[in-house]
Amino acid sequence: MFLRSRHNPWVRLVFVLGAMGLFVLGYQWGNEYQRRHAKPPQISGVLVRPPAAIPGFRLEDPLGRPFDQETLAAGWTLLTVGDLSGVRGQLAIQRLIDVYNRVAVEEELHRALRLVLVTTTDAPNLARDFARLSPALYVLRGEAAELERLKAALGVGPEAEQPLFVFAPGGYLVALLTERSDGAGLAADLTALFQGVHVLLPEGT
């Protein structure tokens, strides 16, 4: 009887399920340990620790389509603020597109990345022209009070350097990339943030 019970299929099933349970628990514990002890990505810009969620906002593109907090939370966003009718705003768009082209080798990031220029001047025809440069590019405008509220939340001043703000999925601001960095440096920073996102975001996101 003892020898026969050793080969009982129910006994074997219990052992198999127990082994699987231990494997799953070990895997989860290992992931949690790595998350808690992993180092944040090294970038030339500034990490925002802990990541920040900016207040709700509502902007729109030249066709009147909305761009708000929910849109921002849907993927990765590289955002800057500038005067589209001025040289700095137009150079900012060139920088955004340069970074976008340089991260094309990181296919998942490239698909999820949106480029946003929040223009401080209402120039819809110019905005439409620039928006045609890339399907990932959004040129957004808003009411004056809405723009001022967003600029205040981001810490954008009238004469200050205009960094690139990096938003991760969930709408979290995770980094500021300096405008003094070249395209290759910006792309390297963005890739490092993408690959290390599990370290940057709050637990459960």
Protein Blocks (a to p, Z undefined) as FASTA:
>chain_A
ZZmmmmgmklmmmmmmmmmmmmmmmmmmmmmmmmmmpccdddfbdcdddddddddddddd
fkopacdfklmmmmccddddddfkbmklmmmmmmmmmmmmmmmmmmmlmmmpccddddfb
dcfklmmmmmmmpmkbccddddfklmmmmmmmnopafkbccddddddehiiafbdcdfkb
cfklmmmmmmmmmmmmmmmpcghZZ
